[in-house]
Amino acid sequence: MLIHVVRRGDTLYSIARRYGVSVARLRTDNGLTENQVLVVGQALIVTLPSRVYTVRAGDTLYSIAGRFGVSVIELIQNNPELIQNETIRPGQQLTVSFQGGKIRDIVTLGYAYPSINRSVLLRALPYLTYLAVFSYGFTESGTLIPAEDTALIAAAYEYRAAPILVFSSIDDSGGFSTERAAILFSDTALQDRVLSNLLTVMRQKGYVGIDMDFEYIAPEDAQGYQNFLTRARDVMEPEGFTVSAALAPKTSASQPGLLYEAHDYAAIGAIVDRVLLMTYEWGYTYGPPMAVAPLNQVRRVVSYAVTEIPREKILMGIPNYGYDWTLPYEQGITRAENIGNQGAVLRAARYGAEIQFDETAQSPYFEYYTGGRRHIVWFEDVRSIKAKLELTDEYNILGVGYWNIMRAFNQNWALLAARYSIVKTV
């Protein structure tokens, strides 16, 4: 696997010839449309096969996988055209393995809302250990506020991605409710009703675990949250369900702020099976223009986390999005537009921008003008994702979690397939 940064005069055909790969594979791995214009500074992933098999009459994916000692899901990961159609034909060439081999096993999790486009969902599922369905809530009487999750769960099992129920304190306004969380943490009878209802849903629908996403907890409720997590673990564990928790991106135990104070890394890490570090949103909707997940800041969080939580429990968060800011930025007034990573490249092409790369943040960005206003866009590409994945290798943590998989990001999945053995538990 290598990364090619587009230079002036490059075409998809010239790049394909240079590396001895097909134009079709370049398009697939990079999420490029048929007539998409390349952008100067755009990063492309080039996957280099080490073993290719030509399909013969009578072959099936199962027989090919058995011949080479790989799984069917690995063949699908290596040949994403099979995701939408697993029918193979004589003469078709399938990539069995890539040059360089696999670096290590990795656990991957992706969050999705029930409204996800089905083709985007299916493109991601072969590369996920866990699909986290966002989200279930609760009322003050203990009734669950459900998600329309049936289709997602069925699709997850089709591609051996274990479904996780996300449970949160989101209220009717769509925001995390400090008050609603406090009511739950202070009422053990309410907790009993909620946990009983959650167990019923998880048994009936085939969930394998639960992910607790409680944000903006009042500092005085920190112990109550830990007690609730402990009770959840004690209820879920005998049933074979795992319990995980999402944690704010802290760099010290005493970090102030409503987002951080009740998330005690050491205490929560000792209770749950896994944690997700929410290592994103340095650049955010109403904040000043900057990378969403600058590597230097992400490193600080991971460096602290491994001193408090066992490495084998840690998933590092990766954002699957960027932001477009209209300049000049005015605090409290400027509202950045959320934008997908593949959409960001299309926008750069539309306005004739050249993509730059910030070495400190290890993130791409570009500027453009429209309607007399200057814009700046920060997003993710294969270079920034590679840097983040290498950080997980350096610290030898369990893996990564994507917030979220609602938008296509082919480069990311191609990179995972080329470099990692993705753990599958179902």
Secondary structure by P-SEA (a helix, b strand, c coil): cccccccccccaaaaaaaacccaaaaaaaacccccccccccbbbbbbbbcbbbbbcccccaaaaaaaacccaaaaaaacccccccccccccccccccccccccbbbbbbbbbcccccaaaaaaccccccbbbccbbbbcccccccccccaaaaaaaaaacbbbbbbbccccccccccaaaaaaaaacaaaaaaaaaaaaaaaaaccccbbbbbbccccccaaaaaaaaaaaaaaacccccbbbbbbbcccccccccccccccccaaaaaacccbbbccccccccccccccccccaaaaaaaaaaaaaccccccbbbbbbcbbbbbccccccccbbbbbbcaaaaaaaaaaabbbbbbbccccccccccccccbbbbbbbccaaaaaaaaaaaaaaccccccccccccccaaaaaaaaacccccccc
